[in-house]
């Protein structure tokens, strides 16, 4: 039989919409922006997300969008393997599941059996749950945890809404971690001192090899520079630091590039961490993700976490920390 | 191999002709026709028959070393109906619709509504697809099981189609089905492997592991090193593995030393 050449369709040719979310104003807003998409009603987002034997990589090349209502929990205690930057109560929420980017080291590949992007449209319930939690005391909240929220700003403007929400609640600190270069939507609102924009930065050779579909280092630096100039608290995250060939030179050059593009003294802080992963996620990734050498490195396993052995960990983080400490006081450098 | 499924013989005949399919020599079970890259099973009407037939065809083809990599349920459908969620990950030019599977013939919109839930916009009904999808979900991803329906009747005249009329409708649709199959086949061809090693590399790896009498953990370490060698250096691990293929360690400590050298060679060559 003859065979054609496969060309994946563009993203979001299909939008699955939970029946309960169909009339939500956010759903209508998203669908208005996607007039060409085919709308498929579903009962629950797990009907799409949890099907067995999904072709993860083919889905990543042509993701569908799933619009759903989050039910049950809206806040989660953060993992012990995520830096808390000295905050006592560290939580995260999941306004979306999955990401537009395709990073080879990302745990989402092992966490969810589907690469389709889920957006939870009932933001008001997340806000109410956060207000309720704030009654118990100050809280640090990571908003961009199982996704890259700023990269989705054109579909759902959640980053701006959460910045405005945080602005009136000084006991709340929010972190929006991103690789996006899309600073423009944030440029239209005033910075909030308790809304931290955290850019994940990687050396160009690392980004080119392991961070598919992401903006380049130069683009991310330009976005971070604009944010710093406008007065946003900006965190720089070098996480994960990867043990690539010639890593010493690559990261030396990288910090030089970062320090020449940004006034590092103006950065709120720097966060450094090496590759680490739940061992079951890593196992899942070997069956789903694009094969890269990262998936086959002889990591050490402690509990259910795989990561580099202690000497490698110390060499990598020590080197990057030393480089940054020439530009920023050591107490503003956090190493995980 | 792509497996086609129809409920009725008149639906199957034009497809058999178009794809040059021949009846298999199996004497039991539903009719199974086989051709070059395409096979076809005819189930008879009904969800249970549909499920049983595709499962039977799957087993028969797998036993013959040709497990289907995708399944396409096709045939006639009436207008109006109930839904499914195949993953549509390749481009095609056909309209998409929801499809409702019923256990009995549905003759009116009212009857459809009484059995199904809130039938949305134009939809289709049949009696098999639900069974085919359920059965094939045991074997295939949701991106590889699809249903193509030729709308041949409205609910009001469901019983009036003759075998000749069904055959004619199918004949008119075979080109569209063939085009869809081409796209589906291309999608299957393009599916990237998550295994970094090629078959011959896996084989040599297995031989070396057996010769060295590696434990399960050591085999896994060796395989990881071979995978890393290919992915980090872009080179086949064959030459490194071959250099160790003749090693015959006589005791455990020697085996461990050989393994250490082998992994070192894979990591540094």
Contacts between the chains, C-beta under 8 A, distances in Angstrom:
chain1	res1	chain2	res2	distance
A	1	B	2	7.6
A	1	B	19	7.2
A	1	B	35	8.0
A	1	B	36	6.0
A	1	B	37	3.8
A	1	B	38	5.6
A	1	B	181	6.7
A	1	B	182	7.4
A	1	B	185	6.3
A	2	B	182	5.8
A	3	B	182	6.0
A	3	B	185	4.6
A	3	B	186	5.0
A	3	B	189	5.7
A	4	B	182	4.5
A	4	B	183	5.5
A	4	B	185	7.4
A	4	B	186	4.2
A	5	B	186	5.9
A	6	B	90	6.0
A	6	B	183	7.5
A	6	B	186	4.0
A	6	B	187	4.9
A	6	B	189	6.7
A	6	B	190	3.7
A	7	B	91	6.2
A	8	B	89	6.7
A	8	B	90	7.0
A	8	B	91	7.7
A	9	B	88	7.6
A	9	B	89	7.3
A	9	B	90	6.9
A	9	B	91	5.0
A	13	B	88	7.1
A	14	B	88	5.9
A	16	B	85	7.6
A	38	B	96	5.9
A	40	B	83	7.8
A	40	B	85	7.1
A	40	B	98	7.8
A	41	B	83	7.6
A	41	B	120	6.5
A	42	B	85	7.0
A	47	B	85	6.4
A	48	B	85	6.2
A	51	B	85	7.3
A	51	B	87	7.8
A	51	B	137	7.5
A	51	B	142	5.0
A	52	B	137	6.5
A	53	B	137	7.6
A	53	B	140	6.7
A	53	B	141	4.4
A	53	B	142	7.4
A	54	B	87	6.8
A	54	B	141	5.6
A	54	B	142	6.3
A	54	B	143	7.3
A	55	B	87	7.1
A	55	B	89	6.7
A	55	B	141	4.7
A	55	B	143	4.8
A	55	B	144	7.7
A	55	B	191	6.5
A	57	B	191	7.7
A	57	B	192	5.5
A	57	B	194	7.5
A	58	B	87	7.9
A	58	B	89	4.6
A	58	B	143	6.0
A	58	B	187	7.2
A	58	B	191	6.4
A	59	B	87	6.8
A	59	B	89	6.4
A	59	B	143	7.7
A	61	B	89	7.5
A	62	B	89	5.1
A	62	B	90	7.8
A	64	B	87	7.6
A	245	B	232	7.3
A	286	B	194	6.7
A	287	B	194	5.8
A	288	B	194	6.6
A	289	B	194	7.0
A	290	B	192	6.9
A	290	B	194	7.7
A	291	B	193	7.9
A	291	B	194	5.8
A	291	B	195	7.2
A	291	B	196	4.3
A	291	B	227	7.1
A	291	B	231	5.9
A	292	B	231	5.8
A	293	B	227	7.8
A	293	B	228	4.9
A	293	B	231	4.0
A	293	B	232	3.9
A	295	B	227	7.7
A	295	B	231	8.0
A	296	B	196	7.6
A	296	B	224	4.4
A	296	B	225	7.6
A	296	B	227	4.2
A	296	B	228	4.2
A	296	B	231	6.6
A	297	B	224	7.8
A	297	B	228	6.6
A	298	B	221	6.9
A	298	B	224	6.5
A	298	B	225	7.6
